[in-house]
């Protein structure tokens, strides 16, 4: 499944709600991880 190609090339009009939720959750996780907010313990001084 290549969802990006399907959406970008207009092969899909609207996505099912469960896919939208998964995509949003994944993107929020990646953003959070990229900014270092998922560290299990606070940094030691």
TORPA-4810 file (N, C-alpha, C, O; in nm, 3 decimals):
<nodes>
NODE_1_0.084_-0.118_0.000_0.000_0.000_0.000_0.089_0.124_0.000_0.176_0.139_0.085_X
NODE_2_0.066_0.211_-0.095_0.138_0.337_-0.100_0.035_0.449_-0.091_-0.011_0.502_-0.193_X
NODE_3_-0.001_0.482_0.030_-0.109_0.577_0.056_-0.076_0.715_0.001_-0.164_0.784_-0.051_X
NODE_4_0.050_0.757_0.013_0.087_0.890_-0.035_0.061_0.903_-0.184_0.004_1.003_-0.228_X
NODE_5_0.100_0.804_-0.263_0.076_0.810_-0.407_-0.073_0.810_-0.439_-0.118_0.885_-0.526_X
NODE_6_-0.149_0.727_-0.369_-0.293_0.722_-0.393_-0.358_0.857_-0.369_-0.442_0.902_-0.448_X
NODE_7_-0.321_0.923_-0.260_-0.381_1.052_-0.226_-0.330_1.161_-0.319_-0.409_1.241_-0.370_X
NODE_8_-0.199_1.166_-0.341_-0.141_1.274_-0.421_-0.183_1.268_-0.568_-0.194_1.372_-0.633_X
NODE_9_-0.207_1.150_-0.617_-0.247_1.136_-0.758_-0.399_1.130_-0.776_-0.448_1.104_-0.885_X
NODE_10_-0.472_1.155_-0.668_-0.616_1.163_-0.677_-0.686_1.030_-0.696_-0.798_1.025_-0.745_X
NODE_11_-0.621_0.922_-0.656_-0.684_0.790_-0.670_-0.781_0.761_-0.557_-0.862_0.669_-0.565_X
NODE_12_-0.772_0.840_-0.450_-0.859_0.823_-0.336_-0.924_0.958_-0.307_-0.853_1.058_-0.292_X
NODE_13_-1.054_0.963_-0.299_-1.122_1.089_-0.269_-1.110_1.124_-0.121_-1.057_1.229_-0.086_X
NODE_14_-1.159_1.037_-0.038_-1.150_1.058_0.107_-1.101_0.929_0.171_-1.134_0.819_0.126_X
NODE_15_-1.024_0.944_0.274_-0.970_0.829_0.345_-1.066_0.785_0.454_-1.140_0.867_0.508_X
NODE_16_-1.066_0.657_0.486_-1.147_0.611_0.600_-1.096_0.675_0.729_-0.978_0.705_0.743_X
NODE_17_-1.187_0.696_0.822_-1.151_0.764_0.947_-1.042_0.691_1.024_-0.958_0.756_1.087_X
NODE_18_-1.042_0.558_1.021_-0.939_0.486_1.097_-0.800_0.507_1.037_-0.702_0.509_1.111_X
NODE_19_-0.790_0.523_0.907_-0.659_0.550_0.846_-0.612_0.691_0.879_-0.493_0.712_0.906_X
NODE_20_-0.704_0.786_0.878_-0.668_0.923_0.913_-0.618_0.928_1.057_-0.519_0.995_1.087_X
NODE_21_-0.685_0.856_1.147_-0.643_0.854_1.287_-0.504_0.793_1.302_-0.422_0.843_1.378_X
NODE_22_-0.477_0.684_1.230_-0.346_0.621_1.237_-0.237_0.711_1.181_-0.127_0.718_1.237_X
NODE_23_-0.266_0.779_1.072_-0.168_0.869_1.012_-0.138_0.986_1.105_-0.022_1.024_1.122_X
NODE_24_-0.242_1.044_1.165_-0.221_1.154_1.260_-0.142_1.108_1.381_-0.052_1.178_1.427_X
NODE_25_-0.175_0.991_1.433_-0.105_0.939_1.550_0.042_0.913_1.517_0.131_0.945_1.596_X
NODE_26_0.068_0.856_1.401_0.207_0.829_1.361_0.285_0.960_1.342_0.400_0.970_1.384_X
NODE_27_0.222_1.059_1.280_0.293_1.185_1.258_0.319_1.257_1.390_0.425_1.318_1.406_X
NODE_28_0.226_1.252_1.482_0.249_1.314_1.613_0.361_1.243_1.688_0.443_1.307_1.753_X
NODE_29_0.364_1.111_1.678_0.471_1.034_1.743_0.606_1.073_1.685_0.702_1.096_1.759_X
NODE_30_0.615_1.080_1.551_0.741_1.114_1.487_0.786_1.256_1.521_0.904_1.279_1.546_X
NODE_31_0.692_1.349_1.523_0.727_1.486_1.562_0.776_1.492_1.706_0.874_1.559_1.737_X
NODE_32_0.707_1.422_1.792_0.745_1.418_1.933_0.883_1.356_1.949_0.966_1.407_2.025_X
NODE_33_0.907_1.248_1.879_1.036_1.180_1.888_1.149_1.265_1.829_1.260_1.266_1.882_X
NODE_34_1.121_1.336_1.721_1.221_1.419_1.656_1.264_1.535_1.745_1.378_1.582_1.735_X
NODE_35_1.176_1.580_1.830_1.209_1.692_1.919_1.258_1.645_2.055_1.281_1.727_2.144_X
NODE_36_1.275_1.514_2.072_1.334_1.461_2.194_1.245_1.460_2.315_1.296_1.456_2.427_X
NODE_37_1.115_1.463_2.298_1.026_1.465_2.414_0.991_1.325_2.465_0.912_1.312_2.558_X
NODE_38_1.048_1.223_2.406_1.016_1.087_2.449_1.127_1.026_2.534_1.130_0.904_2.550_X
NODE_39_1.216_1.106_2.586_1.323_1.050_2.667_1.263_0.989_2.794_1.180_1.051_2.859_X
NODE_40_1.305_0.866_2.829_1.246_0.798_2.945_1.282_0.864_3.078_1.205_0.854_3.173_X
NODE_41_1.396_0.930_3.086_1.436_0.995_3.209_1.488_1.135_3.176_1.539_1.158_3.066_X
NODE_42_1.477_1.227_3.269_1.530_1.361_3.243_1.681_1.354_3.226_1.747_1.270_3.287_X
NODE_43_1.738_1.443_3.144_1.883_1.442_3.125_1.957_1.473_3.256_1.912_1.555_3.337_X
NODE_44_2.067_1.408_3.272_2.146_1.433_3.394_2.236_1.554_3.372_2.293_1.570_3.264_X
NODE_45_2.249_1.639_3.473_2.331_1.760_3.458_2.479_1.731_3.454_2.560_1.823_3.441_X
</nodes>
